[in-house]
Amino acid sequence: MHSFAYRANALLTFSLTVLALMCAMASVSDNFNSPSPTSQVQVLNINWFQKKPDGDDEVSLTLNISANLQSLFTWNTKQVFVFLEAEYETPKNALNQVSLWDGIIPSKEYAIFGIHTANKYRFIDQGSNLRGKDFNLTLHWHVMPKTGKMSADKIVMTGFKLPDVYR
């Protein structure tokens, strides 16, 4: 006969093996989900566009951000981190990225949203490179699962331009 400790060890090992197998299957099942999120961002107003005393350009925008991210949620999704950034080129850097807004979507019920807001974070360029500059607004998201690896993607919206003069 086996002792109580031996039987408890066998039961615990079997239970943890089954749990690990279920977590692996959950992680693999997310690979079959093909999300199709949609987003639209409008720049409603340029509140100010100025040159700071240290020579850097600063912009404040009023934005209308709307998105439907419900397709990102599966039974394995814990939450989705979403953020909007401005992307532009300067002579010094091929790609500049400035985060303007972010949020956490805790469940599928909150994944369809529309927000009318000013940029949450300052849009500053180190230098005087923003006058007349074309830029893209990019909505990024990171899907945080309950188990498995995180995934990330984005939607790039083009056709935005800053004024040629400070206001």
Steps between C-alpha positions, in 0.01 A plus 500: 500500500602855432514759776270801526784738398574295189133503394467877568815564294362294207166684515665843515735417210212374287289811580780740411569312176134527399497871591815565292349314205178704524700827509698393193179412313349837596806681372496310169127557451559878473698440180173411325343841577533747212402840641378784278496817712401835353595852600454858390675808636416860416701807591219742588716795599858608550466672837847650487817462302790683654874518533605456862772723652752216471438482122284187490168489314187409699154415368168448677232319300132431559434146381195288432606135541255224419574129478342157502747256657251229597652248261821507709320341794480123538433290805878519570529882490558669833519860373617712208739794533440755223687819416507765227824646376611756244772387259701736282841541337763768562839561339671366814278190555331279244221413744372705794223357716310702762232340715188719516241289687467158662247284676430153636196308376409248772230304314314457173214722620735804498671415170275726290580855599500858384707761681509874446819622670809715485827311478569346841879524458695796365577500128849652501775480238856561611572772249300718263398226260120488525393801290322375187584140592291207375438238766316172552283406794546137598275306735699221668365223720651227715278203583579361844378140530419308816755243388744498208694766319394861446423619150513849354388672182405844368293702254676788322290801396669738256431845361549734796696825474610766745473872413787689337498771769484502879170595668 
